[in-house]
Amino acid sequence: MEHTLRLAQQPEADALLGRSPLAALVGMLLDQQVPMEWAFSGPYTIAQRLGTDDLDARVIAAYDPDAFAALLSEKPAVHRYPGSMAQRVQQLCQYLVATYDGDAAAVWTGVADGTDLLGRLRALPGFGEQKAKIFLALLGKQLGVQPAGWRSAAGVYGEEGSFRSVADITGPDSLTKVRAHKQQAKAAAKAAKSAKPGPRRA
């Protein structure tokens, strides 16, 4: 089943994210230290360079590591750190092949509840606690994956009507709101850090 996503802000790249569970996972994996649109357009760029319209976990898992790194490093690069991210994408795909027979959607198919789903996402290479919760929220809010307790398992990212993460982005307006929230959070964290008292002098 295809879904409409607006994360890459490019029709072809967003279409791939909406129809390919693996593309959505890879986009989420790439979403760090680069603008969101850059990260989520990455799966489409990778598919194009592989000469296909989709991503196949088995193909990527078995790809020569040096050649795959070179693929992601071509201009324009898929990520600010294409070499290390190429390795992470391959590790993710190798895990999916070993654990889910290469079927990315099987990560969330038939889960018992939101906590079970969060555990599966956290087990994915490259997915820490926060990334797992954000992706869980994306699944629930935009991809129709809503096991019992999914909002609770996603924490603040599962809140209805929030604008905290990629899970809440459905177009330019919501993208602006999420960016504003992140800037406010970053400013608050910086202010809190500078407000901490320094070490006492003897």
Secondary structure, DSSP 8 states (H G I E B T S, - for coil): ------SSSSHHHHHHHHH-HHHHHHHHHH-SSS-HHHHHHHHHHHHHHHTSSS--HHHHHHS-HHHHHHHHHSSS-SSSSHHHHHHHHHHHHHHHHHHHTT-GGGGTTT-SSHHHHHHHHHTSTT--HHHHHHHHHHHHHHS----TTHHHHTGGGG-TT--SSGGG-SSHHHHHHHHHHHHHHHHHHHHHHHHS------
